[in-house]
Amino acid sequence: MLAIWAALVFPGAPVHAATAERAAGEAGAIMRPMTAERLSRIVAALDPDATRHGKGWRLIVGGQIVLLTADAEAGRLRAMVPIRSTDGLEAADLTRLMQANFDAALDGRYAIARGILWSVFVHPLPTLDKDHLIAGLAQVATLAQTYGTLYSGGALQFGGGDSGDLQRSLIDELTRRGDDI
């Protein structure tokens, strides 16, 4: 059922590693599935002080602690940055997080687990390439940095949501405050 839904919603999208390899071959591209060894090399290039723990790594990106885990058997990768405790989050905070997830968070997302607000990037491991990994890491770091202000995963915005107007309001408010200087 899920495969049928995925095929309807994402026509032509790879469903698993074998399909990804077949799709890459048909497109004339050479796709190398991401492996733990390749991940280790990329992580070490991004942060030479990164540490490996079992199926995961701890590294610093943009001043943020990023926890990266890869499960080859499940075919998934997750990058996570802890932002804050969920204690004290109000309905307005949660609404703003969901608005950002719609248009400003890009491929990263705000998420809640175990009483912590996180920024996360989740991607199928076999189809992940170096550039998407780097972009995802940058987005989770930026989401953590901009929590409470722009709630943005980066310079771009998908649009069509509420974030643009809310960010414009912030700029207008700061401009008004600066008018007296």
DRENPA-3360 file (N, C-alpha, C; in nm, 2 decimals, always signed):
BEGIN
1 = MLAIWAAL = +0.08/-0.12/+0.00/+0.00/+0.00/+0.00/+0.09/+0.13/+0.00 ~ +0.19/+0.13/+0.09/+0.28/+0.24/+0.10/+0.35/+0.27/-0.04 ~ +0.40/+0.16/-0.10/+0.47/+0.17/-0.23/+0.38/+0.23/-0.33 ~ +0.25/+0.19/-0.33/+0.15/+0.24/-0.43/+0.13/+0.39/-0.41 ~ +0.12/+0.43/-0.28/+0.10/+0.57/-0.24/+0.22/+0.65/-0.29 ~ +0.34/+0.60/-0.26/+0.47/+0.67/-0.29/+0.48/+0.68/-0.44 ~ +0.44/+0.58/-0.52/+0.45/+0.59/-0.66/+0.35/+0.69/-0.72 ~ +0.23/+0.70/-0.66/+0.14/+0.80/-0.70/+0.18/+0.95/-0.67;
9 = VFPGAPVH = +0.23/+0.96/-0.54/+0.26/+1.09/-0.50/+0.40/+1.14/-0.55 ~ +0.49/+1.05/-0.56/+0.63/+1.08/-0.61/+0.66/+0.99/-0.73 ~ +0.60/+1.02/-0.84/+0.62/+0.93/-0.96/+0.77/+0.93/-1.00 ~ +0.82/+0.81/-1.02/+0.96/+0.80/-1.06/+1.06/+0.81/-0.94 ~ +1.01/+0.83/-0.82/+1.11/+0.84/-0.71/+1.15/+0.70/-0.67 ~ +1.28/+0.68/-0.64/+1.33/+0.55/-0.59/+1.26/+0.51/-0.46 ~ +1.22/+0.38/-0.45/+1.16/+0.33/-0.33/+1.26/+0.26/-0.24 ~ +1.36/+0.20/-0.29/+1.46/+0.13/-0.21/+1.59/+0.13/-0.29;
17 = AATAERAA = +1.69/+0.07/-0.24/+1.83/+0.07/-0.30/+1.83/+0.01/-0.44 ~ +1.76/-0.10/-0.46/+1.77/-0.16/-0.59/+1.70/-0.07/-0.70 ~ +1.58/-0.01/-0.66/+1.51/+0.08/-0.75/+1.60/+0.20/-0.77 ~ +1.67/+0.25/-0.67/+1.75/+0.37/-0.69/+1.87/+0.34/-0.79 ~ +1.93/+0.22/-0.78/+2.03/+0.18/-0.87/+1.98/+0.17/-1.01 ~ +1.86/+0.11/-1.03/+1.80/+0.10/-1.16/+1.77/+0.23/-1.22 ~ +1.71/+0.32/-1.13/+1.67/+0.46/-1.18/+1.80/+0.53/-1.22 ~ +1.91/+0.52/-1.15/+2.03/+0.59/-1.18/+2.09/+0.54/-1.31;
25 = GEAGAIMR = +2.08/+0.41/-1.33/+2.13/+0.35/-1.45/+2.05/+0.39/-1.57 ~ +1.92/+0.40/-1.56/+1.83/+0.44/-1.66/+1.86/+0.59/-1.70 ~ +1.89/+0.67/-1.60/+1.92/+0.81/-1.62/+2.06/+0.84/-1.68 ~ +2.14/+0.73/-1.68/+2.27/+0.75/-1.73/+2.37/+0.80/-1.62 ~ +2.32/+0.80/-1.50/+2.41/+0.85/-1.39/+2.47/+0.73/-1.32 ~ +2.58/+0.75/-1.25/+2.64/+0.65/-1.17/+2.60/+0.69/-1.03 ~ +2.53/+0.61/-0.96/+2.49/+0.64/-0.82/+2.57/+0.54/-0.73 ~ +2.64/+0.60/-0.64/+2.71/+0.52/-0.54/+2.63/+0.53/-0.41;
33 = PMTAERLS = +2.58/+0.42/-0.36/+2.50/+0.43/-0.24/+2.59/+0.48/-0.13 ~ +2.54/+0.56/-0.04/+2.61/+0.61/+0.07/+2.64/+0.50/+0.17 ~ +2.76/+0.49/+0.22/+2.81/+0.39/+0.31/+2.86/+0.46/+0.44 ~ +2.87/+0.38/+0.55/+2.93/+0.44/+0.67/+3.07/+0.48/+0.65 ~ +3.15/+0.42/+0.56/+3.28/+0.46/+0.53/+3.29/+0.59/+0.46 ~ +3.20/+0.61/+0.36/+3.19/+0.74/+0.29/+3.15/+0.85/+0.39 ~ +3.05/+0.82/+0.47/+3.00/+0.92/+0.57/+3.11/+0.96/+0.66 ~ +3.19/+0.86/+0.71/+3.30/+0.89/+0.80/+3.40/+0.99/+0.73;
41 = RIVAALDP = +3.43/+0.96/+0.60/+3.53/+1.05/+0.53/+3.47/+1.19/+0.52 ~ +3.34/+1.20/+0.49/+3.28/+1.34/+0.47/+3.27/+1.41/+0.61 ~ +3.23/+1.34/+0.71/+3.23/+1.40/+0.84/+3.36/+1.44/+0.89 ~ +3.47/+1.36/+0.87/+3.60/+1.40/+0.91/+3.65/+1.53/+0.83 ~ +3.61/+1.54/+0.70/+3.65/+1.66/+0.63/+3.57/+1.78/+0.68 ~ +3.45/+1.76/+0.72/+3.37/+1.88/+0.78/+3.42/+1.92/+0.92 ~ +3.45/+1.82/+1.00/+3.49/+1.85/+1.14/+3.60/+1.74/+1.18 ~ +3.73/+1.78/+1.16/+3.83/+1.68/+1.20/+3.83/+1.63/+1.34;
49 = DATRHGKG = +3.76/+1.71/+1.43/+3.74/+1.67/+1.57/+3.62/+1.58/+1.60 ~ +3.54/+1.55/+1.49/+3.42/+1.47/+1.51/+3.46/+1.34/+1.57 ~ +3.36/+1.29/+1.65/+3.38/+1.16/+1.72/+3.28/+1.06/+1.67 ~ +3.32/+0.93/+1.66/+3.23/+0.83/+1.61/+3.18/+0.74/+1.73 ~ +3.06/+0.71/+1.73/+3.00/+0.63/+1.84/+2.90/+0.53/+1.78 ~ +2.95/+0.41/+1.76/+2.87/+0.30/+1.70/+2.83/+0.34/+1.56 ~ +2.69/+0.36/+1.54/+2.64/+0.39/+1.40/+2.63/+0.54/+1.39 ~ +2.69/+0.62/+1.48/+2.67/+0.76/+1.47/+2.80/+0.84/+1.49;
57 = WRLIVGGQ = +2.78/+0.97/+1.47/+2.89/+1.07/+1.49/+2.84/+1.19/+1.56 ~ +2.93/+1.25/+1.63/+2.91/+1.38/+1.70/+3.00/+1.48/+1.63 ~ +2.95/+1.59/+1.57/+3.03/+1.68/+1.51/+2.98/+1.82/+1.53 ~ +3.06/+1.92/+1.50/+3.02/+2.06/+1.52/+3.00/+2.12/+1.38 ~ +2.89/+2.18/+1.36/+2.85/+2.25/+1.23/+2.80/+2.39/+1.26 ~ +2.86/+2.49/+1.22/+2.81/+2.62/+1.24/+2.80/+2.65/+1.39 ~ +2.89/+2.60/+1.47/+2.88/+2.62/+1.61/+2.78/+2.53/+1.69 ~ +2.71/+2.45/+1.62/+2.61/+2.37/+1.68/+2.65/+2.22/+1.69;
65 = IVLLTADA = +2.62/+2.16/+1.80/+2.65/+2.01/+1.81/+2.55/+1.94/+1.73 ~ +2.60/+1.86/+1.63/+2.51/+1.78/+1.54/+2.54/+1.63/+1.58 ~ +2.43/+1.56/+1.60/+2.43/+1.42/+1.62/+2.39/+1.35/+1.49 ~ +2.47/+1.27/+1.43/+2.44/+1.21/+1.30/+2.44/+1.06/+1.32 ~ +2.33/+0.99/+1.27/+2.32/+0.85/+1.28/+2.28/+0.79/+1.15 ~ +2.34/+0.68/+1.12/+2.30/+0.61/+0.99/+2.28/+0.47/+1.02 ~ +2.17/+0.41/+0.96/+2.14/+0.27/+0.98/+2.13/+0.21/+0.84 ~ +2.23/+0.14/+0.80/+2.24/+0.08/+0.67/+2.12/-0.02/+0.65;
73 = EAGRLRAM = +2.09/-0.10/+0.75/+1.98/-0.20/+0.74/+1.85/-0.13/+0.72 ~ +1.82/-0.02/+0.78/+1.69/+0.05/+0.76/+1.71/+0.15/+0.64 ~ +1.83/+0.17/+0.60/+1.85/+0.26/+0.48/+1.82/+0.41/+0.51 ~ +1.84/+0.45/+0.63/+1.81/+0.59/+0.67/+1.92/+0.66/+0.74 ~ +1.93/+0.79/+0.73/+2.02/+0.88/+0.79/+1.94/+0.98/+0.87 ~ +1.99/+1.02/+0.99/+1.92/+1.13/+1.06/+2.03/+1.22/+1.12 ~ +2.02/+1.35/+1.10/+2.11/+1.45/+1.16/+2.02/+1.53/+1.26 ~ +2.07/+1.55/+1.38/+1.98/+1.61/+1.48/+2.06/+1.72/+1.56;
81 = VPIRSTDG = +2.00/+1.83/+1.59/+2.06/+1.93/+1.68/+1.96/+1.96/+1.79 ~ +2.00/+1.93/+1.92/+1.91/+1.97/+2.03/+1.90/+2.12/+2.04 ~ +1.78/+2.17/+2.06/+1.76/+2.31/+2.06/+1.73/+2.36/+2.21 ~ +1.63/+2.29/+2.27/+1.59/+2.33/+2.40/+1.49/+2.23/+2.46 ~ +1.47/+2.24/+2.59/+1.36/+2.16/+2.65/+1.23/+2.20/+2.60 ~ +1.13/+2.11/+2.60/+1.00/+2.14/+2.55/+0.92/+2.21/+2.67 ~ +0.98/+2.20/+2.79/+0.91/+2.27/+2.90/+0.89/+2.42/+2.87 ~ +0.77/+2.46/+2.88/+0.74/+2.60/+2.86/+0.70/+2.64/+2.71;
89 = LEAADLTR = +0.71/+2.54/+2.62/+0.66/+2.57/+2.49/+0.51/+2.59/+2.49 ~ +0.47/+2.69/+2.43/+0.32/+2.73/+2.43/+0.27/+2.70/+2.29 ~ +0.14/+2.70/+2.28/+0.07/+2.67/+2.16/+0.12/+2.76/+2.04 ~ +0.14/+2.89/+2.07/+0.19/+2.98/+1.97/+0.33/+2.94/+1.92 ~ +0.42/+2.89/+2.01/+0.55/+2.84/+1.97/+0.53/+2.72/+1.88 ~ +0.45/+2.63/+1.91/+0.43/+2.51/+1.83/+0.37/+2.54/+1.70 ~ +0.28/+2.64/+1.69/+0.22/+2.69/+1.57/+0.33/+2.75/+1.48 ~ +0.42/+2.83/+1.54/+0.53/+2.89/+1.46/+0.62/+2.78/+1.40;
97 = LMQANFDA = +0.65/+2.68/+1.48/+0.74/+2.57/+1.44/+0.68/+2.50/+1.32 ~ +0.54/+2.47/+1.32/+0.48/+2.41/+1.21/+0.47/+2.49/+1.09 ~ +0.46/+2.63/+1.11/+0.46/+2.72/+0.99/+0.60/+2.71/+0.93 ~ +0.70/+2.71/+1.01/+0.84/+2.71/+0.95/+0.86/+2.58/+0.88 ~ +0.81/+2.47/+0.93/+0.83/+2.34/+0.87/+0.76/+2.34/+0.73 ~ +0.66/+2.42/+0.71/+0.59/+2.42/+0.58/+0.67/+2.50/+0.48 ~ +0.73/+2.61/+0.52/+0.79/+2.69/+0.41/+0.93/+2.74/+0.43 ~ +0.98/+2.74/+0.55/+1.11/+2.80/+0.57/+1.22/+2.70/+0.62;
105 = ALDGRYAI = +1.18/+2.59/+0.67/+1.28/+2.49/+0.72/+1.35/+2.42/+0.61 ~ +1.31/+2.42/+0.49/+1.37/+2.35/+0.38/+1.36/+2.20/+0.40 ~ +1.48/+2.13/+0.39/+1.48/+1.99/+0.41/+1.50/+1.95/+0.55 ~ +1.53/+2.04/+0.64/+1.53/+2.02/+0.78/+1.39/+2.04/+0.84 ~ +1.37/+2.00/+0.96/+1.24/+2.01/+1.02/+1.27/+2.03/+1.17 ~ +1.17/+2.10/+1.24/+1.16/+2.10/+1.38/+1.09/+1.98/+1.42 ~ +1.13/+1.92/+1.53/+1.07/+1.80/+1.58/+1.08/+1.79/+1.74 ~ +0.99/+1.71/+1.80/+1.00/+1.70/+1.94/+1.01/+1.55/+1.97;
113 = ARGILWSV = +1.11/+1.52/+2.06/+1.12/+1.38/+2.11/+1.19/+1.38/+2.24 ~ +1.14/+1.30/+2.33/+1.20/+1.28/+2.47/+1.21/+1.41/+2.54 ~ +1.11/+1.50/+2.53/+1.11/+1.63/+2.60/+1.21/+1.73/+2.55 ~ +1.26/+1.71/+2.43/+1.35/+1.81/+2.37/+1.30/+1.85/+2.23 ~ +1.32/+1.98/+2.20/+1.29/+2.03/+2.07/+1.42/+2.02/+1.99 ~ +1.41/+1.96/+1.87/+1.53/+1.93/+1.78/+1.51/+2.00/+1.65 ~ +1.62/+2.02/+1.58/+1.61/+2.04/+1.43/+1.67/+1.91/+1.38 ~ +1.60/+1.85/+1.27/+1.64/+1.72/+1.22/+1.64/+1.73/+1.07;
121 = FVHPLPTL = +1.72/+1.64/+1.01/+1.73/+1.62/+0.87/+1.73/+1.46/+0.86 ~ +1.63/+1.41/+0.79/+1.62/+1.27/+0.77/+1.62/+1.24/+0.62 ~ +1.70/+1.14/+0.57/+1.71/+1.11/+0.43/+1.74/+0.97/+0.41 ~ +1.69/+0.91/+0.30/+1.72/+0.77/+0.27/+1.87/+0.76/+0.25 ~ +1.93/+0.66/+0.31/+2.08/+0.65/+0.30/+2.13/+0.61/+0.16 ~ +2.07/+0.52/+0.09/+2.12/+0.47/-0.04/+2.13/+0.59/-0.14 ~ +2.03/+0.68/-0.14/+2.03/+0.78/-0.24/+2.09/+0.92/-0.19 ~ +2.15/+0.92/-0.07/+2.21/+1.04/-0.02/+2.35/+1.06/-0.09;
129 = DKDHLIAG = +2.37/+1.18/-0.13/+2.50/+1.22/-0.19/+2.57/+1.32/-0.10 ~ +2.69/+1.35/-0.12/+2.77/+1.44/-0.04/+2.71/+1.58/-0.03 ~ +2.66/+1.63/-0.14/+2.61/+1.76/-0.15/+2.48/+1.77/-0.06 ~ +2.39/+1.67/-0.07/+2.27/+1.67/+0.00/+2.30/+1.66/+0.15 ~ +2.40/+1.58/+0.18/+2.44/+1.56/+0.32/+2.48/+1.69/+0.38 ~ +2.57/+1.76/+0.31/+2.62/+1.89/+0.36/+2.51/+1.99/+0.37 ~ +2.42/+2.00/+0.27/+2.31/+2.09/+0.28/+2.22/+2.06/+0.40 ~ +2.19/+1.93/+0.42/+2.11/+1.89/+0.54/+2.18/+1.93/+0.67;
137 = LAQVATLA = +2.31/+1.91/+0.68/+2.38/+1.95/+0.80/+2.37/+2.10/+0.82 ~ +2.39/+2.17/+0.72/+2.39/+2.32/+0.73/+2.25/+2.36/+0.77 ~ +2.14/+2.30/+0.72/+2.01/+2.33/+0.75/+1.97/+2.31/+0.89 ~ +2.01/+2.19/+0.95/+1.98/+2.17/+1.09/+2.05/+2.26/+1.18 ~ +2.18/+2.30/+1.14/+2.25/+2.39/+1.23/+2.18/+2.53/+1.22 ~ +2.14/+2.57/+1.10/+2.08/+2.70/+1.08/+1.94/+2.70/+1.15 ~ +1.86/+2.60/+1.14/+1.73/+2.59/+1.21/+1.75/+2.61/+1.36 ~ +1.86/+2.55/+1.42/+1.88/+2.57/+1.56/+1.92/+2.71/+1.59;
145 = QTYGTLYS = +2.01/+2.77/+1.50/+2.05/+2.91/+1.52/+1.94/+3.01/+1.51 ~ +1.85/+2.98/+1.42/+1.74/+3.08/+1.40/+1.61/+3.05/+1.48 ~ +1.61/+2.95/+1.56/+1.50/+2.92/+1.65/+1.47/+3.05/+1.73 ~ +1.35/+3.09/+1.74/+1.31/+3.20/+1.81/+1.31/+3.33/+1.74 ~ +1.37/+3.33/+1.62/+1.38/+3.45/+1.53/+1.32/+3.42/+1.40 ~ +1.40/+3.38/+1.30/+1.36/+3.36/+1.17/+1.30/+3.22/+1.14 ~ +1.34/+3.12/+1.22/+1.29/+2.98/+1.21/+1.32/+2.94/+1.06 ~ +1.44/+2.95/+1.02/+1.48/+2.92/+0.88/+1.59/+2.82/+0.87;
153 = GGALQFGG = +1.58/+2.74/+0.77/+1.68/+2.64/+0.74/+1.79/+2.69/+0.65 ~ +1.78/+2.82/+0.60/+1.88/+2.87/+0.52/+1.83/+3.00/+0.44 ~ +1.90/+3.03/+0.34/+1.88/+3.16/+0.27/+1.75/+3.15/+0.18 ~ +1.71/+3.03/+0.15/+1.59/+3.01/+0.06/+1.47/+2.99/+0.14 ~ +1.35/+3.01/+0.08/+1.23/+2.98/+0.14/+1.14/+2.91/+0.03 ~ +1.07/+2.81/+0.07/+0.98/+2.74/-0.03/+0.87/+2.83/-0.06 ~ +0.82/+2.91/+0.03/+0.71/+3.00/+0.00/+0.58/+2.94/+0.02 ~ +0.48/+3.03/+0.00/+0.34/+2.98/+0.01/+0.28/+2.97/+0.15;
161 = GDSGDLQR = +0.37/+3.00/+0.25/+0.32/+2.99/+0.38/+0.32/+3.12/+0.45 ~ +0.34/+3.11/+0.58/+0.33/+3.23/+0.67/+0.46/+3.29/+0.70 ~ +0.57/+3.22/+0.68/+0.70/+3.27/+0.73/+0.75/+3.40/+0.67 ~ +0.73/+3.42/+0.55/+0.77/+3.55/+0.48/+0.71/+3.67/+0.55 ~ +0.58/+3.67/+0.57/+0.51/+3.78/+0.63/+0.56/+3.80/+0.78 ~ +0.58/+3.68/+0.85/+0.62/+3.69/+0.99/+0.76/+3.75/+1.00 ~ +0.85/+3.70/+0.90/+0.99/+3.76/+0.90/+0.99/+3.90/+0.87 ~ +0.90/+3.94/+0.78/+0.89/+4.08/+0.74/+0.85/+4.16/+0.86;
169 = SLIDELTR = +0.76/+4.11/+0.94/+0.71/+4.18/+1.06/+0.83/+4.20/+1.16 ~ +0.92/+4.10/+1.17/+1.03/+4.11/+1.26/+1.12/+4.22/+1.21 ~ +1.15/+4.23/+1.08/+1.23/+4.33/+1.02/+1.17/+4.47/+1.04 ~ +1.04/+4.48/+1.02/+0.97/+4.61/+1.04/+0.98/+4.65/+1.19 ~ +0.96/+4.56/+1.28/+0.97/+4.59/+1.42/+1.11/+4.64/+1.46 ~ +1.21/+4.57/+1.41/+1.35/+4.61/+1.44/+1.38/+4.75/+1.38 ~ +1.33/+4.77/+1.26/+1.35/+4.90/+1.19/+1.28/+5.01/+1.28 ~ +1.16/+4.99/+1.33/+1.09/+5.09/+1.41/+1.17/+5.12/+1.54;
177 = RGDDI = +1.22/+5.01/+1.60/+1.31/+5.03/+1.72/+1.43/+5.11/+1.69 ~ +1.49/+5.09/+1.57/+1.61/+5.16/+1.53/+1.59/+5.30/+1.49 ~ +1.46/+5.34/+1.46/+1.43/+5.48/+1.41/+1.47/+5.58/+1.51 ~ +1.47/+5.55/+1.64/+1.50/+5.66/+1.74/+1.65/+5.67/+1.76 ~ +1.73/+5.59/+1.70/+1.88/+5.60/+1.72/+1.94/+5.70/+1.62;
% end
